[in-house]
């Protein structure tokens, strides 16, 4: 399996190349620099591996939710590449890619939260499958921190920027279900690639024109009603 992935839904910009189980990646914290960085990252990975885009089996991208501009960049870049090389695309949840980092740190269940601005978080719960990869344990939502769905059970590891901005409100809401919190991880193309390889094998790849972003929030000009 040969797959190239990108993730630009947050301040982090990254690309990754999966070649039959070997994974290489580029990652940079670069707010508002994604358009300038992402194509050179992709080209560098392919050049270093001696692989052409047309040699790949598929492409993948972090389809959101996240910053609107960043999510749009990822969708547009991956669609263009997929059309040009006639490749299928695997859309991967940005929150799942974030949660995968929590699972890799030893957790079996993760609450992923990204700061969605406007007093809200992008939110979802994930558990590990038999291969240790993230699977949803509930729907993805954009929601106020004091209204997030309370998961069953305890021992939930919490990751993402939403925990940095709204830790107290989230702790109050979730009580003793939280085991530990790490607000430092950002979604990255390396985890997108790993999840995409699994999803490709499950038949979840789509044609380029169906590689669409997921925003969760439809209206960005209005503040949420109180």
N, C-alpha and C positions, 0 to 999 in steps of 0.2 A: 504494500500500500504506500503510495506516494501522494502527499497532501501538503498544501501550503495554506496557512491560516493567518488572519490579521485580527487585531482588536484595537479599536480607537474610541470606545464609548465613554472613557473617562479622561482624566489628565494624562494618563499613561498611553503611550503609543508603542505597539509591538507587532512583530511578525514572527512566524515560526515555520519550520520545514520538518515534516515527518517523512523519513525515508525508511520504510520497512522496520520500524521500531526505533530507529535512531532519530533523536530530536535535537535540532539546533534552533536558536532563537535570537532575536534582537529586541531589546526593551529599553525605552527611554521615557522618563518623566518630562513631558514637553507640552504644557498647556498651549493651545492655539497653534501648535507647530505640526499637527498631524498631516495636513495636506502636503507639507514640504518633505516630511520624513518617511511616510509609509511606502511609497513606491521605491525609493532607494533601498529601504530595508528589505523589501521583497526581492529586488534585483540582486542585492548582495548575497542573500542566502542561496539563491539559485546558482549564481556564478561560482560561489565557493564550493558548492556541491557538484558542479559540472552538470547541472540538470537544466533542461529547458522547461518552460511553462507547459508546453505541449506534451512533455513526458509524464506529467502528473496524472493521477487518477481522479483527483477532485480538488476543489478549493473549499475553504471554510472561513467564516467570519463571525465575530461577536455581534449578534443581531440586535443587541440592546436587552433591556432598557439602559439608558444612560443619558449623557449630554446629547441634545438633539443634533447639534452640528456633527459631533463625533460619530454618532450612529449613522447619520446620513453619509458621511465620508466612507465609512467601512462598506456600506451597502453599494455605493456608487463605484468604488474602486474594485470590489470583488465582482460586481456585475460586468464591468468593462473587461476585466481579465478573463472572466468565464466566457463571455461572448467571443472574445478574440481567439481563445484557445479551444473553444468548443468543449468546455468542461462542466460537469455538474457542480453544484454548490451545496455545502452542508451548513445551514444556519444553526448557530449554537447560542444558547442563552448566556448573556454577559454575567448574569447572577450565578448561573451554574459554574461558569469558569472561575468566578470569585470563590464560590463555595468549595470548589475542588482544592483550593489551597488549604482550606481548613481541614478537609479530609486527609490531605497529604501530611498534615501536621499531627495526625493520629486520632482525629475525631471520627465518629461514625455518624454524627448528625450535626448539621450546620445551619445557622440562621445568617443569611447573607443580606446585608443592607448597604445600599449606596445612597449618599446624600442627593436627594432630588430637588433641593432648593425649595423655596416657597413653603417651608415648614413641613416638608414631607420626605419620606424615604421610598426608594425602590426596594421591595422586600420579597423574599421567598425563603422557604425552608427546603433543605435537601438532606437526603440520606445516602449512604454508600451502597452501591450494588455489589454483586459477588466479586467484582474485579476492583472494588474500591473507588469506583467512579460515581460522580454525582447523579442522582435521580431526584426529580421533584417529590416533595412530601406535602405539597399544597400549591395553590396558584400564585403566580407572580402578581404583585399589586403595587400601586403607588398610593401611599396611605400616611396619615399623620402618625408620629411615633407612639402616641398614647392610644392608638386604635389598631395597632398591628394584631393579626391573628395570634392567639396564644396557642402554641403547639402542645401536644400531649407529651407527657414524660419530662424527664430532667436530663441534664448532661449535654445541653446544646452548646456547641462552640459558636462564637459570634464573630463574624469577620466583615470588614468593609468600612468605608468612610462614613456611612450612616451611624455607626457606633461611636465614631469620634465626635460627631456633631450633636448626637442626641442620646448619649449613653444613659443619663439619669432618667429621662422619660421612658426609654426602652426597658431599663432595669425595673422601674416601678411597674410597668405594664406586665412584665414577664415573671417577676418574682424570682423564686428559687429555681426556675428552669434553666437559667444561664449558668454554664460551668466556667467559662473564661471568655475574654474579649480581646480581639486583636484588630484594631482599626487601621493597621498599616498596609495590608495587602490591597493590591489593585488588580482588576481582571487583566489577564495576559494571554497572548496568542498561544503560548505553550500549552496551557490548559485547554484552550479552544481546540487545538489540534488533537489532543488526546481524546476529548469528548467527541470530536467529529469523526475520528477513526471508528469508534464504537458505533456512532449513529449511521455512518456510511454503510457499515456491515449490516445494520438493521434495516437498510433500505430507505433511509430518511433524507437522502440527497434530493435536490430539486433542480429544475432547469434555471438558468441564469435569471430569466425574467421573474421567477418566483422567489428570488433571494431578496426578501423584503425586510426592512427594519421593523423593530417592535419598540414603540415609544411608551406605551401604557397611558401616558397623559396626552389627551387630545388637544387641550387648550393650554397654551403656555403664557398667554398674555394676561390671564385672570388669576388673582389670588384665590386659594381655596376658600370656600364659604365656611364661616364659623357658626 
